[in-house]
Amino acid sequence: MFRHRELGLIQSYQIGVTVLMTVLFWGYYLILEYAIPGMTLLGFRDYFWYYLAITLGFQLSFSTSKQHDIFSLSSGIVESHAFVWGHMVFATAITCMFLVLTRDEAISRLFLFTYLPLTYVVLVLVNRYFALDLLRKFLRYDRQKMLLIGEPGSLRKIESLLAKAKLFGLEATGILTDAAESDLPDGLRKLGGPGDLESVMGANGYACIFIIGSPRDRRVLGNWMRLAEAHGCRVSMVNDLDEFLQRRLSFFRCDDVDLIEIRDEPLQNFVNRILKRTFDVVVSLPVVLFVLPPLMLAVWVLQRVQAPGPLFFRQLRSGVDNRPFVIFKFRTLYADQCGSAEQVTAGDSRVFPAGRWLRKLSLDEFPQFFNVLLGQMSVVGPRPHMTEHDELFAEVMSAYPIRGFVKPGLTGLAQINGLRGQTSTAEDIIKRVERDLEYVENWSVALDVRIVYLTILQMIRPPRTAH
């Protein structure tokens, strides 16, 4: 019901824009050809191909765009501009490519490069002031009453959808809910509880039912479906499975089977993994070749003076798929204090003086670029914790092991948001893990670049949590 009525609205808009651009193109052509003294254009055939390039370019951009929200057009000039601008830029680019490839010297540049801005202005104004009113008159949906079933708390999430539904001829006039009438927004009457569906439908002549919150007992949902069909009512339902499972879901179709995955994982894409690995090598190789050698020498000298012992600190950490690996760091603790699994805290006496600065500036982490080149770590990812801490943190947040879906990193989304250093409370752990999971589900090359950039800024100006 909603899908096809919205699709009809979108297609109607496309047809209308095509008609408008056609009238504007050929009307402007006739004005320049016959109404402007001394202005002579080529024949119809020469300009027809440019008309096709501009019009089809706009429609191709519109059809492939996910921004089909034509309901926002009348909100204001800014919204109308944002809606039209990208499509007109694409149409202009297509036209320029056509002009260059054909090397057409006869076509009037004055016509082309005044028609395109003129079309943009006209579309912005028409969309802002006339588009929705014209579509309403053109579509002429009969007004139908819609019955809602669910709790008032769900109404906030579908408020804009209900406003759009009026354009489809659907108006919510009543709701079946267990909540009090005082909890309902103005203009929406409580007609009873969800158990009163049959009597309410029979007495009020509703044409459609909109379930805004599915019951946890699926047998109740099945009963609602049967009652609706028995009364000739259409049924739509908000998909709230993600709320029921308390996590974001990924919906897709594979081999003609509709599937749901609990989490979206861009790095399950083989090409994405290659891009990430390439990024890791490009960043880490120059560091290992040119930065680490002099840094190792400087740290070795500081250690010899203040805390003699091994240059590197090696420790078992959890890697991708929670497989253990040995991590490298510059040793910042006194040599006889390195065996403890206790987290380093601010002012920790185990850290020698120069080690404090190494930790504050994150220079102690640089040997982990060796781990990156070995493929055990990534430049960006969830920070690897000690294996002893993994078990403790998993008790605080059950989703903690999901961090292991990707390689651990030298820096991550949690770190650039100030969530670094000691995790002293359950809240600290939860906030850090939530950021790590956000990274797992939203990875992109652009995100990695942004995190690296912000990490460099933090090295220059360390946050309070750095110790």
Buried (B, 14 or more C-beta within 10 A) or exposed (E): BBEEBBEBBBEBBBEBBBEBBEEBBBEBBEEBBEEEEEEEBEEEEEBEBBBEBBBBBBBBBBEEEEEBBBBBBBEEEEBBBBBBEEBBBBBBEBBBEBBEEEEBEEBBEEBBEEBBEEBBEBBBBBBBEEBBEEBBEEBEBEEBBBBBBBBBEBBEEBEEBBEBBBBBBBEBBBBBBEBEEEEBEEEBEBBBEBEEBBEBBEEEEBBBBBBBBBBEEEEBBEBBBEBBEEBEBBBBBBEBEBBEEEBEBEEEEEEEEEEEEEBBBBBEEEEBBEBBBEBBBEBBEEBBEEBBEEBBEBBEEBBEEEBEBEBBBEBEBBBBEBEEBEBBBBBBBBBEBBEEEEEBEEEBEBBBEBBBBBBBBBBBBBBBBBBBBEBBBBBBBBBBBBBEBBEEBBEBBEBBBBBBBBBBBBBBBBBBBEBBBEBEEEEBBBBBBBBBBBBBBEBEEEBBEBBBEBBEEBBEEBBEBBB
